[in-house]
Amino acid sequence: MSASAVHSLWTTAATAADPITKIDAPKFEYGQMSPTLIVVGAAIVGILVEAFVPRRARYHAQMFVSVVALAAAFAAVVALAADGYGTTKARIAAMGAIAVDGPALFLQGTILLAALVGLFTFAERRLDPAAHGNRVDSFAAQAASVPGSDSEKAAVKAGFTTTEVFPLLLFAVAGMLVFPAANDLLTLFVALEVFSLPLYLLCALARRKRLMSQEAAVKYFLLGAFASAFTLFGIALLYGYAGSVSYARIAQVVDGSAIDITPALADTMGNDALLLVGAGLLVMGLLFKVGAVPFHMWTPDVYQGAPTPVTGFMAAATKVAAFGALLRILYVVLPGLRWDWRPVMWGVAIVTMLGGAIVAITQTDIKRLLAYSSIAHAGFILAGVIATTPDGVSSVLFYLAAYSFVTIGAFAVVTLVRDAGGEATHLSEWAGLGRRSPLVAAVFAVFLLAFAGIPLTSGFAGKFAVFKAAAEGGAAPLVVVGVISSAIAAFFYIRVIVLMFFSEPRPEGPTVAVPSPLTVTAIGVGVAVTLVLGVAPQYFLDLAGQAGVFVR
């Protein structure tokens, strides 16, 4: 039989079985998607800048594009919130792929502000001594050259800088904006990859300690790839269970309120193993991103090896995005499974709080100490997630906003303390810093007190909100564990403060570099937010409370 005959048979059969109807054009709400679109557009412009702008002018061009984009995207988020999209007009956009609601807008605003402050630390060029008459930043002169090779030396001598970090930052931010707002599992996965891949690259670009930086990036990439695979497998199983990747549809099938059930769907709905294993794998991928025990092993190595500006940005923004996505999965997709996931989350929260606090005591490197501290904070935030009440959501939103600025500020201070080999991150080198540079030590002490949750800092307001929500949500034993963990954590924060102010400075100790206005701004914003949210948190708690309702 000829090919044309087969083709005519096939078309006839298709027409007979199902007359082909017109395919509808996709509807896309550009206004409601504007924050993400602005950042993606700027990232693409950043790539064009790398291609067409002369090397001399690239740094300033990239800086201009990035700052304008992040500020414009934040303005777009504020405009959407002011227009009521966070409350009364909350809706599903982009053909069911993206939710535009209170939690999404609040988290997007937090991510954009954190990225803007983080961007200033990326752009800092006054901390290292000038190399061959050129100012240098924290990033490798030429990322592709082998550490210590002649090509690297030539690149340093020629004054090259890796300005690609700015578009990479923007692509990461774009993925993070979509991640907590995703309303179907495929969008969630695409957003996860879009923000993870630039971070893997950024971790490998340190100017000093290149090999350590590359090792950190490889560890992060391999473990991240595993976590992504688990997430994708979980998505496949949930799709097999519910016959859909849409959050609302899966939620209906899980709690039994779905109406149009086909025989095939009735078959898979009876198979709880698909649901439980799928949900477990999906949540596991998100717990990896927030750095919860036992999925935390990448955190200390990556935080220590990555360039410090990248560590600060990653520690703040990734946590905000990942907790946003986790909240939406647990509260929108799996509320019908609450009795199954709550006990597991209890266990994860307890080992995360205690594990992060206890292991941090043994650390001798300031960046590793902050990494374990961030693991303990993930446990505190999980206590709010477990509350499963509107207060739980709003307390988590407030904690994430408060925590992100403290973190970026703390890592910005770490970039200032330097010796001949770059940043001095060993704790012994911080001894007596309060006598040598009282202002820097005092600022770092403020951040450490906020991490410890001392009253009149944002850390206290955040912890109080999360623990109160957990206690009211029936998780009082978890609050007790949280308070004990906070007490353990306070020990090592106070230890660093004592070391800075009450130890003798070493004669060959590090110096404190004088930063440009960029890093001063980043640290200043961190201190201001820490004190304002600590002294007068009510307005921001109310804001988080209004933004605490998910659209279904």
C-alpha positions as CSV (number, residue, x, y, z in Angstrom):
1,M,0.0,0.0,0.0
2,S,1.4,3.4,-1.0
3,A,2.3,6.1,1.6
4,S,-0.4,8.4,0.3
5,A,-3.1,5.7,0.6
6,V,-2.0,5.1,4.2
7,H,-2.1,8.8,4.9
8,S,-5.6,9.2,3.4
9,L,-6.8,6.2,5.5
10,W,-5.3,7.8,8.6
11,T,-6.9,11.2,8.0
12,T,-10.3,9.6,7.1
13,A,-10.2,7.5,10.3
14,A,-9.3,10.5,12.4
15,T,-12.1,12.6,10.9
16,A,-14.6,9.9,11.4
17,A,-13.6,9.4,15.0
18,D,-13.2,13.0,16.1
19,P,-13.8,16.0,13.9
20,I,-10.8,18.2,14.4
21,T,-11.8,21.5,16.1
22,K,-10.0,24.8,16.1
23,I,-7.1,25.0,18.6
24,D,-7.6,27.9,20.9
25,A,-4.8,30.5,21.1
26,P,-3.3,30.7,24.6
27,K,-4.5,33.5,26.8
28,F,-1.7,35.3,28.7
29,E,-2.2,38.1,31.3
30,Y,0.8,40.2,30.6
31,G,0.0,42.8,33.3
32,Q,-0.3,40.2,36.1
33,M,2.9,38.4,34.9
34,S,4.8,41.7,34.6
35,P,7.3,41.3,37.5
36,T,8.6,38.0,36.1
37,L,8.6,39.3,32.5
38,I,10.6,42.4,33.4
39,V,13.3,40.4,35.0
40,V,13.5,37.8,32.2
41,G,13.6,40.6,29.6
42,A,16.4,42.3,31.5
43,A,18.4,39.0,31.8
44,I,18.2,38.7,28.0
45,V,19.3,42.3,27.6
46,G,22.2,41.4,29.9
47,I,23.3,38.6,27.6
48,L,23.2,41.0,24.6
49,V,25.3,43.5,26.6
50,E,27.9,40.8,27.0
51,A,27.9,40.2,23.3
52,F,27.9,43.7,21.9
53,V,29.1,46.2,24.5
54,P,32.9,46.8,24.7
55,R,34.5,45.2,27.7
56,R,35.3,48.5,29.4
57,A,31.7,49.6,29.6
58,R,30.1,46.2,30.4
59,Y,30.2,46.5,34.2
60,H,28.3,49.8,34.3
61,A,25.9,48.7,31.6
62,Q,25.0,45.5,33.4
63,M,24.7,47.2,36.7
64,F,22.3,49.8,35.3
65,V,20.2,47.1,33.5
66,S,20.0,44.9,36.7
67,V,19.1,47.7,39.1
68,V,16.5,49.2,36.9
69,A,14.9,45.8,36.2
70,L,14.7,44.7,39.9
71,A,13.3,48.1,40.9
72,A,10.8,48.1,38.1
73,A,9.7,44.5,38.9
74,F,9.3,45.5,42.6
75,A,7.2,48.5,41.5
76,A,5.1,46.1,39.4
77,V,4.5,43.8,42.4
78,V,3.5,46.8,44.6
79,A,1.1,48.0,41.8
80,L,-0.5,44.6,41.6
81,A,-0.9,44.4,45.4
82,A,-2.4,48.0,45.4
83,D,-4.8,46.9,42.7
84,G,-6.2,44.2,45.0
85,Y,-4.6,41.2,43.3
86,G,-3.3,40.1,46.8
87,T,-6.7,40.0,48.3
88,T,-10.1,40.5,46.5
89,K,-8.9,40.1,42.9
90,A,-6.6,37.0,43.6
91,R,-6.8,34.7,40.6
92,I,-5.1,32.1,38.4
93,A,-3.2,33.5,35.4
94,A,-1.4,32.2,32.4
95,M,-3.9,29.5,31.6
96,G,-3.8,28.0,35.0
97,A,0.0,27.9,35.3
98,I,0.6,30.9,37.7
99,A,-1.3,32.0,40.8
100,V,-1.5,35.8,41.4
101,D,-2.4,36.0,45.1
102,G,-1.3,37.4,48.5
103,P,1.4,34.9,49.3
104,A,2.8,35.0,45.7
105,L,3.0,38.8,45.6
106,F,4.5,39.1,49.2
107,L,7.2,36.5,48.4
108,Q,8.0,38.0,45.0
109,G,8.4,41.4,46.6
110,T,10.7,40.0,49.3
111,I,12.8,38.1,46.6
112,L,13.1,41.2,44.5
113,L,14.2,43.4,47.4
114,A,16.7,40.8,48.6
115,A,18.1,40.4,45.1
116,L,18.5,44.2,44.8
117,V,20.4,44.4,48.1
118,G,22.4,41.3,47.1
119,L,23.2,42.9,43.7
120,F,25.1,45.7,45.5
121,T,27.4,43.1,47.1
122,F,27.9,41.5,43.7
123,A,29.0,44.9,42.3
124,E,31.5,45.8,45.1
125,R,34.9,46.5,43.6
126,R,36.9,48.2,46.4
127,L,37.6,45.5,48.9
128,D,40.5,43.7,47.2
129,P,43.6,45.7,46.4
130,A,43.7,46.7,42.8
131,A,45.4,44.2,40.5
132,H,47.7,45.7,37.8
133,G,45.9,49.0,38.2
134,N,42.4,47.5,37.8
135,R,39.7,47.3,40.4
136,V,38.6,43.8,41.1
137,D,35.4,42.2,42.4
138,S,34.7,38.9,44.2
139,F,34.5,36.9,40.9
140,A,37.1,35.2,38.8
141,A,38.7,37.3,36.1
142,Q,38.0,34.6,33.5
143,A,35.7,31.8,34.6
144,A,36.8,29.4,31.9
145,S,40.5,29.4,32.7
146,V,42.1,26.7,34.9
147,P,42.9,28.0,38.4
148,G,46.6,29.1,38.6
149,S,47.1,28.7,34.8
150,D,48.9,31.2,32.6
151,S,45.6,32.1,30.9
152,E,44.2,33.1,34.3
153,K,47.2,35.2,35.1
154,A,46.9,36.9,31.7
155,A,43.2,37.6,32.3
156,V,44.0,39.2,35.7
157,K,46.8,41.2,34.2
158,A,44.5,42.4,31.4
159,G,41.9,43.5,34.0
160,F,39.1,41.2,32.8
161,T,36.0,40.8,35.0
162,T,33.2,38.2,34.9
163,T,30.3,40.6,34.3
164,E,28.1,37.6,33.2
165,V,27.2,37.3,36.9
166,F,24.6,40.0,36.5
167,P,22.4,38.3,33.9
168,L,22.9,35.0,35.8
169,L,21.6,36.7,38.9
170,L,18.6,38.0,37.0
171,F,17.8,34.5,35.5
172,A,18.0,33.0,39.0
173,V,15.6,35.7,40.3
174,A,13.2,35.1,37.4
175,G,13.0,31.4,38.3
176,M,12.5,32.3,42.0
177,L,9.6,34.6,41.2
178,V,7.7,31.8,39.4
179,F,8.6,29.1,41.9
180,P,6.3,30.2,44.8
181,A,3.6,31.3,42.4
182,A,3.5,28.1,40.3
183,N,0.0,26.6,40.1
184,D,0.8,23.4,38.3
185,L,3.6,20.8,38.8
186,L,5.3,21.3,35.4
187,T,5.6,25.1,36.0
188,L,7.0,24.4,39.4
189,F,9.7,22.1,37.9
190,V,10.7,24.4,35.1
191,A,11.0,27.3,37.7
192,L,13.1,25.1,39.9
193,E,15.6,24.4,37.1
194,V,15.6,28.0,35.9
195,F,16.8,29.3,39.3
196,S,19.0,26.3,40.2
197,L,21.2,26.3,37.0
198,P,22.5,29.9,37.4
199,L,23.2,29.3,41.1
200,Y,25.4,26.3,40.2
201,L,27.4,28.5,37.9
202,L,27.6,31.4,40.3
203,C,29.0,29.2,43.1
204,A,32.0,28.3,40.9
205,L,33.2,31.8,40.2
206,A,35.2,32.9,43.3
207,R,38.3,35.0,42.5
208,R,40.2,33.7,45.5
209,K,40.2,30.0,46.6
210,R,39.1,29.0,43.1
211,L,39.4,25.2,43.6
212,M,37.3,25.3,46.8
213,S,34.7,27.3,44.9
214,Q,34.6,24.9,42.0
215,E,34.3,21.9,44.4
216,A,31.4,23.7,46.1
217,A,29.7,24.2,42.7
218,V,30.2,20.5,41.7
219,K,28.8,19.3,45.0
220,Y,25.8,21.6,44.7
221,F,25.2,20.6,41.1
222,L,25.3,16.8,41.8
223,L,23.2,16.9,44.9
224,G,20.8,19.4,43.2
225,A,20.5,17.1,40.2
226,F,19.5,14.2,42.5
227,A,16.9,16.4,44.3
228,S,15.5,17.6,41.0
229,A,15.2,13.9,39.9
230,F,13.3,13.0,43.0
231,T,11.0,16.0,42.5
232,L,10.3,15.0,38.9
233,F,9.6,11.4,39.9
234,G,7.2,12.7,42.5
235,I,5.5,14.8,39.9
236,A,5.1,11.8,37.6
237,L,3.6,9.7,40.4
238,L,1.1,12.5,41.4
239,Y,0.2,12.9,37.7
240,G,-0.4,9.1,37.5
241,Y,-2.6,9.3,40.6
242,A,-4.7,12.3,39.7
243,G,-4.5,12.4,35.9
244,S,-3.6,16.1,36.0
245,V,-0.6,18.3,37.0
246,S,-2.9,21.2,38.0
247,Y,-2.8,22.0,41.8
248,A,-6.6,22.5,42.1
249,R,-7.4,19.2,40.2
250,I,-5.0,17.2,42.3
251,A,-6.4,18.7,45.5
252,Q,-10.0,17.7,44.4
253,V,-8.9,14.1,43.6
254,V,-7.0,13.8,46.9
255,D,-10.0,15.0,49.1
256,G,-12.5,13.2,47.0
257,S,-14.5,16.2,45.7
258,A,-13.7,15.6,42.0
259,I,-16.9,15.2,39.9
260,D,-16.0,14.0,36.4
261,I,-14.3,10.7,37.3
262,T,-13.5,8.5,34.4
263,P,-13.0,4.7,34.9
264,A,-9.3,5.1,34.4
265,L,-9.1,7.8,37.0
266,A,-11.2,5.7,39.4
267,D,-8.6,3.0,39.0
268,T,-5.6,5.1,39.9
269,M,-7.4,7.0,42.7
270,G,-7.7,3.7,44.6
271,N,-3.9,3.4,44.6
272,D,-2.7,5.4,47.7
273,A,0.9,4.3,47.2
274,L,1.1,6.6,44.1
275,L,-0.2,9.5,46.1
276,L,1.9,9.0,49.2
277,V,5.2,8.2,47.4
278,G,4.6,11.0,44.9
279,A,3.9,13.6,47.5
280,G,6.9,12.4,49.6
281,L,9.3,12.7,46.7
282,L,8.0,16.1,45.7
283,V,8.2,17.5,49.3
284,M,11.7,16.0,49.6
285,G,12.9,18.0,46.6
286,L,11.6,21.2,48.2
287,L,13.1,20.3,51.6
288,F,16.5,20.0,49.9
289,K,16.2,23.5,48.6
290,V,15.3,24.9,52.0
291,G,18.2,23.0,53.6
292,A,16.2,20.9,56.1
293,V,17.8,17.9,57.8
294,P,18.5,15.2,56.5
295,F,18.7,16.9,53.0
296,H,21.1,19.6,54.3
297,M,24.5,18.1,53.5
298,W,25.2,20.5,50.6
299,T,24.6,23.6,52.7
300,P,27.9,24.1,54.7
301,D,30.2,23.2,51.9
302,V,28.4,25.3,49.3
303,Y,28.1,28.3,51.6
304,Q,31.8,28.1,52.5
305,G,33.1,27.6,49.0
306,A,30.9,30.0,47.0
307,P,31.8,33.7,46.6
308,T,30.4,35.4,49.7
309,P,28.1,37.8,47.8
310,V,26.6,34.7,46.1
311,T,26.3,32.9,49.5
312,G,24.4,35.8,50.9
313,F,22.0,36.1,48.0
314,M,21.4,32.3,47.8
315,A,20.9,31.9,51.5
316,A,18.2,34.6,51.5
317,A,16.4,34.4,48.2
318,T,16.4,30.6,47.7
319,K,14.9,30.0,51.1
320,V,12.1,32.5,50.4
321,A,11.3,30.9,47.1
322,A,11.5,27.3,48.3
323,F,9.4,27.9,51.4
324,G,6.8,29.7,49.3
325,A,6.5,26.7,47.0
326,L,6.4,24.3,50.0
327,L,3.6,26.2,51.6
328,R,1.6,26.2,48.4
329,I,2.1,22.4,47.8
330,L,1.1,21.6,51.4
331,Y,-1.8,24.1,51.8
332,V,-3.3,24.0,48.3
333,V,-2.5,20.6,46.8
334,L,-2.3,18.3,49.8
335,P,-4.6,19.7,52.5
336,G,-6.5,16.4,52.2
337,L,-3.3,14.5,53.2
338,R,-2.7,16.7,56.3
339,W,-2.8,13.7,58.7
340,D,-0.1,12.0,56.7
341,W,2.3,14.8,56.1
342,R,2.1,16.6,59.5
343,P,3.8,13.8,61.6
344,V,6.6,13.6,59.0
345,M,7.1,17.4,59.0
346,W,7.1,17.3,62.8
347,G,10.1,14.9,62.7
348,V,11.9,17.0,60.0
349,A,11.4,20.2,61.9
350,I,12.7,18.8,65.2
351,V,15.8,17.2,63.7
352,T,16.4,20.4,61.6
353,M,16.2,22.8,64.6
354,L,18.3,20.6,66.9
355,G,20.8,19.4,64.2
356,G,21.5,22.9,62.9
357,A,22.0,24.4,66.4
358,I,24.1,21.6,67.9
359,V,26.5,21.1,64.9
360,A,27.0,24.9,64.6
361,I,28.7,24.9,68.0
362,T,31.6,22.9,66.6
363,Q,32.3,25.2,63.6
364,T,35.5,27.2,63.3
365,D,34.7,28.9,60.0
366,I,32.3,31.9,60.1
367,K,30.6,31.0,56.8
368,R,30.1,27.4,57.9
369,L,28.7,28.6,61.2
370,L,26.2,30.8,59.3
371,A,25.3,27.8,57.1
372,Y,24.4,25.7,60.1
373,S,22.5,28.6,61.6
374,S,20.5,28.8,58.3
375,I,19.7,25.1,58.7
376,A,18.4,25.8,62.3
377,H,16.3,28.7,60.9
378,A,14.7,26.4,58.3
379,G,13.5,24.3,61.2
380,F,12.0,27.3,63.0
381,I,10.2,28.3,59.8
382,L,8.9,24.7,59.4
383,A,7.2,25.1,62.8
384,G,5.1,27.8,61.2
385,V,4.4,25.6,58.2
386,I,3.1,22.8,60.4
387,A,0.6,25.1,62.1
388,T,-1.8,24.7,59.1
389,T,-3.7,27.9,60.0
390,P,-3.9,31.3,58.3
391,D,-1.6,32.6,61.1
392,G,0.9,29.9,60.2
393,V,1.1,31.2,56.6
394,S,1.4,34.9,57.7
395,S,4.1,34.1,60.3
396,V,6.2,32.2,57.8
397,L,5.9,35.1,55.3
398,F,7.0,37.6,58.0
399,Y,9.9,35.4,59.2
400,L,11.2,34.9,55.6
401,A,11.1,38.7,55.0
402,A,12.9,39.4,58.2
403,Y,15.5,36.6,57.8
404,S,16.5,37.4,54.2
405,F,17.8,40.9,55.0
406,V,19.6,39.8,58.2
407,T,21.4,37.1,56.1
408,I,22.5,39.3,53.3
409,G,23.7,41.9,55.8
410,A,25.7,39.3,57.8
411,F,27.4,37.9,54.7
412,A,28.2,41.5,53.4
413,V,30.0,42.1,56.7
414,V,32.0,38.8,56.2
415,T,33.3,40.2,52.9
416,L,34.9,43.2,54.7
417,V,37.2,41.3,57.1
418,R,40.3,40.4,55.0
419,D,43.9,39.2,55.2
420,A,46.5,38.7,52.5
421,G,44.6,35.6,51.1
422,G,41.2,37.4,50.7
423,E,38.4,37.0,53.2
424,A,39.4,36.0,56.7
425,T,36.7,33.5,57.6
426,H,38.4,31.5,60.4
427,L,36.8,32.4,63.7
428,S,40.2,32.8,65.4
429,E,41.0,35.7,63.0
430,W,37.9,37.6,64.2
431,A,39.3,37.8,67.8
432,G,39.5,41.4,68.9
433,L,37.7,42.8,65.9
434,G,35.6,45.0,68.2
435,R,38.8,46.9,69.2
436,R,40.2,47.2,65.8
437,S,37.0,48.2,64.0
438,P,34.2,48.8,66.6
439,L,31.5,49.8,64.0
440,V,31.9,46.7,61.8
441,A,31.9,44.5,64.9
442,A,28.8,46.3,66.4
443,V,26.9,45.8,63.1
444,F,27.8,42.1,62.9
445,A,26.7,41.8,66.6
446,V,23.3,43.2,65.7
447,F,22.9,40.6,63.0
448,L,24.0,37.8,65.3
449,L,21.5,39.0,68.0
450,A,18.8,39.0,65.4
451,F,19.7,35.4,64.4
452,A,19.6,34.5,68.1
453,G,16.1,36.0,68.4
454,I,16.9,38.6,71.1
455,P,14.1,41.1,71.7
456,L,14.0,44.4,69.8
457,T,15.4,42.6,66.7
458,S,13.5,41.2,63.7
459,G,14.6,37.7,64.7
460,F,12.6,37.9,67.9
461,A,9.4,39.2,66.2
462,G,9.7,36.4,63.6
463,K,10.3,33.6,66.0
464,F,7.6,34.8,68.3
465,A,5.1,34.9,65.4
466,V,6.1,31.4,64.2
467,F,6.0,29.8,67.6
468,K,2.7,31.4,68.5
469,A,1.1,30.1,65.3
470,A,2.6,26.6,66.0
471,A,1.3,26.6,69.5
472,E,-2.2,27.7,68.5
473,G,-2.1,25.1,65.7
474,G,-1.7,22.3,68.2
475,A,2.1,21.9,67.9
476,A,3.1,23.1,71.4
477,P,5.8,20.3,71.9
478,L,7.4,21.6,68.8
479,V,7.6,25.1,70.3
480,V,9.4,23.7,73.3
481,V,12.0,22.1,71.1
482,G,12.3,25.4,69.2
483,V,12.9,27.4,72.3
484,I,15.6,24.8,73.5
485,S,17.2,25.0,70.0
486,S,17.2,28.8,70.1
487,A,18.9,28.7,73.5
488,I,21.6,26.4,72.1
489,A,22.0,28.6,69.0
490,A,22.2,31.7,71.2
491,F,25.3,30.2,72.8
492,F,27.4,30.2,69.6
493,Y,26.1,33.6,68.4
494,I,27.1,35.2,71.8
495,R,30.4,33.3,71.6
496,V,31.3,35.2,68.4
497,I,30.3,38.5,70.0
498,V,32.4,37.8,73.1
499,L,35.3,36.8,70.8
500,M,35.1,40.1,68.8
501,F,34.8,42.4,71.8
502,F,36.5,40.7,74.8
503,S,39.5,39.1,73.2
504,E,42.9,40.6,72.5
505,P,43.4,41.3,68.7
506,R,46.2,39.3,67.1
507,P,49.1,41.5,65.9
508,E,49.1,39.7,62.5
509,G,45.3,39.7,62.4
510,P,43.1,40.7,59.4
511,T,42.2,44.2,58.5
512,V,38.7,45.6,57.8
513,A,38.5,46.8,54.2
514,V,36.8,50.2,53.5
515,P,33.8,49.3,51.2
516,S,32.2,51.4,48.5
517,P,28.7,52.9,49.0
518,L,27.3,49.7,47.5
519,T,28.2,47.4,50.3
520,V,27.5,50.2,52.9
521,T,24.0,50.4,51.5
522,A,23.5,46.6,51.7
523,I,24.7,46.5,55.3
524,G,22.7,49.6,56.2
525,V,19.5,48.2,54.7
526,G,20.1,45.0,56.7
527,V,20.5,46.9,60.0
528,A,17.5,49.2,59.3
529,V,15.2,46.3,58.5
530,T,16.4,44.3,61.5
531,L,15.7,47.1,63.9
532,V,12.5,48.4,62.3
533,L,10.9,44.8,62.2
534,G,12.1,44.3,65.8
535,V,10.9,47.5,67.3
536,A,7.7,48.1,65.3
537,P,6.7,44.8,63.6
538,Q,2.9,45.2,63.8
539,Y,2.5,46.9,60.4
540,F,4.5,44.2,58.6
541,L,2.8,41.4,60.5
542,D,-0.6,42.9,59.4
543,L,0.7,43.1,55.8
544,A,1.8,39.4,56.0
545,G,-1.6,38.6,57.6
546,Q,-3.5,40.2,54.7
547,A,-1.3,38.4,52.2
548,G,-1.8,35.0,53.9
549,V,-4.6,33.5,51.8
550,F,-3.9,31.2,48.9
551,V,-6.1,31.3,45.8
552,R,-7.5,27.9,44.7
